[in-house]
Amino acid sequence: MKHLLSTADLSREEAIGILDIAEQMRESGTRAIKKLPALRGRTVVNLFFEDSTRTRISFEAAAKRLSADVINFSAKGSSVSKGESLKDTAQTLLAIGADAVVIRHPDSGAPARLAATDWIGLPIVNAGDGTHEHPTQALLDAFTLRRQVALREGTSPVGRGLDGLKVAIVGDILHSRVARSNLWLLNTLGAEVTMVAPPTLLPFGAQSWPCTISYDLDAVIASGIDALMMLRVQGERMNAAYFPNPREYSRYWGLDDARLAQLDASGAETLIMHPGPMNRGLEISSAAADSPRSTVLDQVTNGVAVRMASLYMLLSGDLI
């Protein structure tokens, strides 16, 4: 694996391989000394052209736990604001001595462009590009689901996929790179995916995706679901009125207290997931976000392990 740009590029074997290595990385995080010497002497650059908290910090923690040196680049306050191109920025980082680049960019396809050209010739990790993809988020979501199912069954998660698991991805599908990456990866791992959203928040051509489309969240919950993945309503990307008002959205497509009570009354073991940051009171209520069903903080913890595994595989090329 030379780059990590899209979950659509991963075979089932490759995806499970990353998740299995992440299991070992997560275990190292429980030790008194969390650092591993695997990437000592290597330099990882976090090249972020968009605001980020969880993803940037998670990649930084992952690289440091592998003993790599980390350079954090933010477009704000850099020469990018003066008109510097992506090519010139990347080549500057190469000249500094970078060994791998983690890039987040507002334009879909920017990481693939960087990987396809001869500008730098380094391993590229896509940390989110426009509304296209966010592969490590999907990997950490799959990792979290796999661990939760194994814990429930009293078995080991190592070597297994997500065969037969029913996952509903709910909310702003149109603007969500997380939804797209999760769709491809969950299908690769054998899960059944349902997309739930108002028609205005589904992208053109979604009916051809390998998933079921629904506009009725209550019906999907009632049908029996293993995990509800609630997506953030991305107001910053919206240039039109995609729904009448926040109250209307929450009523029909939000995981509110009433729907949480419905889940609890049903006896179902449905997990509640969210990639963060959350709009509490809009796509998810505080009670749902903080409930025992919620895996939100587990996802953050697991994100470091998954990103450690991704960097390790890209920079070492070997399985542990």
Secondary structure per residue as TSV (DSSP state, phi and psi in degrees):
chain	resnum	aa	ss	phi	psi
A	1	M	-	360.0	115.8
A	2	K	-	-91.6	-36.7
A	3	H	-	-136.0	162.5
A	4	L	B	-124.4	94.4
A	5	L	-	-111.1	-32.5
A	6	S	-	-154.7	141.6
A	7	T	G	-70.4	-18.9
A	8	A	G	-66.9	-19.8
A	9	D	G	-82.9	-13.1
A	10	L	-	-88.7	132.7
A	11	S	-	-78.5	167.1
A	12	R	H	-59.8	-41.9
A	13	E	H	-62.9	-43.1
A	14	E	H	-66.0	-42.5
A	15	A	H	-62.8	-46.5
A	16	I	H	-65.6	-34.7
A	17	G	H	-60.8	-44.2
A	18	I	H	-63.2	-44.3
A	19	L	H	-64.7	-37.0
A	20	D	H	-68.3	-40.1
A	21	I	H	-65.5	-38.3
A	22	A	H	-61.0	-31.8
A	23	E	H	-60.9	-42.2
A	24	Q	H	-68.8	-38.3
A	25	M	H	-65.8	-38.6
A	26	R	H	-65.7	-37.9
A	27	E	H	-63.7	-36.5
A	28	S	H	-64.6	-25.5
A	29	G	T	-73.5	-11.0
A	30	T	T	-92.8	-6.0
A	31	R	S	-80.6	163.1
A	32	A	S	-63.1	-41.1
A	33	I	S	-107.1	109.6
A	34	K	-	-85.5	-15.6
A	35	K	-	-78.1	144.3
A	36	L	-	-118.2	148.0
A	37	P	-	-86.6	11.7
A	38	A	T	-56.4	-38.1
A	39	L	T	-116.5	28.5
A	40	R	T	-60.4	132.3
A	41	G	T	89.9	-8.0
A	42	R	-	-93.7	154.1
A	43	T	E	-121.3	124.0
A	44	V	E	-109.2	129.5
A	45	V	E	-106.7	125.2
A	46	N	E	-92.6	104.3
A	47	L	E	-102.6	94.2
A	48	F	E	-111.7	116.0
A	49	F	S	-98.8	0.4
A	50	E	S	-129.7	156.8
A	51	D	-	-64.3	143.2
A	52	S	-	-160.7	143.2
A	53	T	S	-114.4	-66.4
A	54	R	H	-62.0	-48.5
A	55	T	H	-66.9	-45.7
A	56	R	H	-64.7	-46.4
A	57	I	H	-65.5	-37.9
A	58	S	H	-64.2	-44.6
A	59	F	H	-65.1	-38.1
A	60	E	H	-63.9	-46.0
A	61	A	H	-62.5	-41.0
A	62	A	H	-61.8	-47.8
A	63	A	H	-64.5	-41.5
A	64	K	H	-67.8	-35.6
A	65	R	H	-68.9	-19.9
A	66	L	T	-93.1	8.3
A	67	S	T	71.3	17.9
A	68	A	-	-80.6	155.2
A	69	D	E	-83.0	145.5
A	70	V	E	-125.3	132.4
A	71	I	E	-116.3	120.6
A	72	N	E	-98.2	124.1
A	73	F	E	-116.7	129.3
A	74	S	E	-120.7	134.7
A	75	A	S	-62.3	-33.7
A	76	K	T	-68.8	128.2
A	77	G	T	82.5	5.3
A	78	S	S	-106.0	-178.2
A	79	S	G	-69.2	-11.5
A	80	V	G	-60.0	-36.3
A	81	S	G	-68.0	-14.1
A	82	K	G	-96.8	1.3
A	83	G	T	105.8	8.5
A	84	E	-	-64.7	138.0
A	85	S	-	-81.3	164.6
A	86	L	H	-60.9	-40.1
A	87	K	H	-60.5	-47.7
A	88	D	H	-66.6	-39.0
A	89	T	H	-62.7	-47.0
A	90	A	H	-63.2	-41.7
A	91	Q	H	-70.0	-29.1
A	92	T	H	-63.5	-42.4
A	93	L	H	-66.0	-37.3
A	94	L	H	-62.3	-42.7
A	95	A	H	-64.7	-29.2
A	96	I	H	-72.1	-24.7
A	97	G	T	116.6	26.3
A	98	A	-	-68.1	145.5
A	99	D	S	-109.2	-19.5
A	100	A	E	-156.8	151.5
A	101	V	E	-125.3	126.2
A	102	V	E	-102.7	118.7
A	103	I	E	-123.2	132.9
A	104	R	E	-117.7	132.2
A	105	H	E	-144.8	143.8
A	106	P	S	-71.1	-16.2
A	107	D	S	-97.4	124.6
A	108	S	T	-60.8	132.4
A	109	G	T	95.2	-6.8
A	110	A	H	-61.5	-45.1
A	111	P	H	-62.6	-39.5
A	112	A	H	-64.3	-37.7
A	113	R	H	-62.5	-44.0
A	114	L	H	-64.3	-36.9
A	115	A	H	-75.3	-32.8
A	116	A	H	-80.5	-22.2
A	117	T	S	-88.2	173.7
A	118	D	S	-99.4	23.3
A	119	W	S	-63.6	-43.9
A	120	I	S	-133.2	-29.4
A	121	G	-	66.1	30.5
A	122	L	-	-110.2	159.1
A	123	P	-	-60.3	134.6
A	124	I	E	-117.6	132.6
A	125	V	E	-114.2	125.4
A	126	N	E	-81.6	113.3
A	127	A	E	-99.6	19.6
A	128	G	E	120.7	118.2
A	129	D	E	-129.7	109.8
A	130	G	T	53.3	-130.4
A	131	T	T	-103.9	21.5
A	132	H	T	-86.1	-74.5
A	133	E	B	-150.1	161.8
A	134	H	-	-148.8	74.9
A	135	P	H	-60.7	-38.8
A	136	T	H	-70.9	-26.3
A	137	Q	H	-66.3	-43.6
A	138	A	H	-63.8	-39.8
A	139	L	H	-64.0	-41.8
A	140	L	H	-71.1	-31.2
A	141	D	H	-65.6	-44.5
A	142	A	H	-64.6	-39.4
A	143	F	H	-60.6	-44.4
A	144	T	H	-64.2	-45.8
A	145	L	H	-60.4	-44.9
A	146	R	H	-62.2	-42.7
A	147	R	H	-66.3	-41.2
A	148	Q	H	-64.9	-41.8
A	149	V	H	-66.2	-42.8
A	150	A	H	-64.1	-39.1
A	151	L	H	-63.4	-41.6
A	152	R	H	-63.9	-37.6
A	153	E	H	-88.5	-11.0
A	154	G	T	72.3	31.4
A	155	T	S	-121.8	176.3
A	156	S	-	-87.6	139.4
A	157	P	-	-78.0	-14.3
A	158	V	T	-64.3	131.7
A	159	G	T	84.7	-2.9
A	160	R	-	-104.2	157.9
A	161	G	-	-100.8	-148.2
A	162	L	-	-124.6	36.4
A	163	D	T	-58.2	127.7
A	164	G	T	81.8	-6.4
A	165	L	-	-71.6	137.4
A	166	K	E	-104.5	118.3
A	167	V	E	-123.3	129.6
A	168	A	E	-107.0	125.4
A	169	I	E	-103.3	119.0
A	170	V	E	-122.4	130.6
A	171	G	S	124.7	-134.3
A	172	D	-	-80.6	74.2
A	173	I	-	-66.2	-36.1
A	174	L	T	-54.6	-44.4
A	175	H	T	-101.0	6.2
A	176	S	-	-98.2	114.2
A	177	R	H	-74.3	-27.6
A	178	V	H	-63.1	-42.9
A	179	A	H	-60.6	-43.9
A	180	R	H	-65.3	-47.5
A	181	S	H	-62.8	-40.5
A	182	N	H	-65.8	-38.8
A	183	L	H	-58.5	-50.6
A	184	W	H	-64.3	-44.2
A	185	L	H	-70.3	-43.8
A	186	L	H	-61.4	-39.2
A	187	N	H	-64.7	-42.0
A	188	T	H	-59.7	-36.6
A	189	L	T	-88.3	0.9
A	190	G	T	96.8	7.0
A	191	A	-	-81.2	158.9
A	192	E	E	-102.0	124.9
A	193	V	E	-112.3	135.4
A	194	T	E	-121.4	128.7
A	195	M	E	-96.7	126.6
A	196	V	E	-121.7	122.7
A	197	A	-	-167.8	161.3
A	198	P	-	-66.4	151.9
A	199	P	G	-55.1	-31.7
A	200	T	G	-71.8	-16.3
A	201	L	G	-110.3	23.4
A	202	L	S	-110.7	133.9
A	203	P	-	-71.7	156.5
A	204	F	T	-60.7	131.6
A	205	G	T	90.9	1.0
A	206	A	G	-61.5	-26.2
A	207	Q	G	-63.8	-19.3
A	208	S	G	-91.1	-4.5
A	209	W	S	-70.5	156.2
A	210	P	S	-79.6	65.7
A	211	C	S	-158.1	170.4
A	212	T	E	-95.6	137.3
A	213	I	E	-103.6	132.3
A	214	S	E	-138.1	151.1
A	215	Y	S	-111.9	4.9
A	216	D	-	-123.1	99.3
A	217	L	H	-64.6	-40.1
A	218	D	H	-61.9	-40.8
A	219	A	H	-65.1	-38.5
A	220	V	H	-66.5	-42.6
A	221	I	H	-63.2	-42.8
A	222	A	H	-66.4	-26.3
A	223	S	T	-73.5	-13.8
A	224	G	-	94.6	114.5
A	225	I	-	-138.3	142.9
A	226	D	S	-85.8	-30.0
A	227	A	E	-151.1	138.2
A	228	L	E	-109.1	117.4
A	229	M	E	-104.4	102.3
A	230	M	E	-86.3	133.1
A	231	L	-	-103.9	146.8
A	232	R	-	-69.5	137.2
A	233	V	-	-74.8	113.8
A	234	Q	-	-91.8	77.2
A	235	G	G	-58.2	-29.7
A	236	E	G	-69.7	-17.9
A	237	R	G	-99.1	-2.5
A	238	M	-	-94.5	125.6
A	239	N	-	-115.1	17.3
A	240	A	S	-153.6	173.8
A	241	A	-	-88.9	103.3
A	242	Y	S	-89.0	-15.6
A	243	F	S	-153.0	156.7
A	244	P	S	-56.1	-49.0
A	245	N	-	-165.5	165.1
A	246	P	H	-57.5	-38.1
A	247	R	H	-62.9	-41.2
A	248	E	H	-64.1	-42.8
A	249	Y	H	-61.8	-48.8
A	250	S	H	-60.8	-37.2
A	251	R	H	-65.0	-39.8
A	252	Y	H	-99.0	-31.5
A	253	W	H	-128.9	7.1
A	254	G	S	-96.5	151.1
A	255	L	B	-88.9	87.1
A	256	D	-	-92.4	-176.0
A	257	D	H	-63.7	-35.4
A	258	A	H	-65.6	-42.4
A	259	R	H	-70.9	-34.0
A	260	L	H	-63.1	-43.7
A	261	A	H	-62.1	-36.2
A	262	Q	H	-62.9	-42.1
A	263	L	H	-63.7	-45.4
A	264	D	H	-63.1	-40.1
A	265	A	H	-69.0	-28.7
A	266	S	H	-75.2	-19.2
A	267	G	T	79.3	3.7
A	268	A	-	-69.6	150.8
A	269	E	-	-98.4	32.9
A	270	T	-	-60.1	130.1
A	271	L	E	-87.4	147.9
A	272	I	E	-112.4	122.4
A	273	M	E	-122.5	154.7
A	274	H	-	-157.6	131.2
A	275	P	-	-73.4	-17.5
A	276	G	S	75.2	156.2
A	277	P	-	-71.6	155.4
A	278	M	-	-96.0	143.4
A	279	N	-	-97.8	87.1
A	280	R	B	-63.2	134.0
A	281	G	T	91.3	-6.8
A	282	L	T	-110.9	-80.4
A	283	E	T	-84.6	-15.9
A	284	I	B	-152.1	139.5
A	285	S	-	-83.7	160.9
A	286	S	H	-62.7	-37.0
A	287	A	H	-62.7	-40.4
A	288	A	H	-70.4	-41.9
A	289	A	H	-64.9	-31.0
A	290	D	T	-103.7	6.9
A	291	S	S	-74.8	162.8
A	292	P	T	-60.9	-20.7
A	293	R	T	-74.3	-20.4
A	294	S	B	-71.6	135.0
A	295	T	-	-110.9	15.6
A	296	V	H	-56.9	-48.3
A	297	L	H	-73.5	-32.4
A	298	D	H	-61.8	-37.9
A	299	Q	H	-62.1	-40.0
A	300	V	H	-64.5	-46.7
A	301	T	H	-60.3	-46.9
A	302	N	H	-67.8	-24.6
A	303	G	H	-60.9	-36.7
A	304	V	H	-65.3	-44.7
A	305	A	H	-63.4	-43.1
A	306	V	H	-65.4	-39.7
A	307	R	H	-73.6	-30.8
A	308	M	H	-61.4	-45.6
A	309	A	H	-63.0	-41.6
A	310	S	H	-64.3	-46.6
A	311	L	H	-64.8	-40.6
A	312	Y	H	-61.6	-46.1
A	313	M	H	-65.9	-36.5
A	314	L	H	-71.9	-36.7
A	315	L	H	-95.4	-19.8
A	316	S	H	-107.1	-35.0
A	317	G	-	75.9	6.2
A	318	D	S	-123.2	153.3
A	319	L	-	-84.7	148.3
A	320	I	-	-67.3	360.0
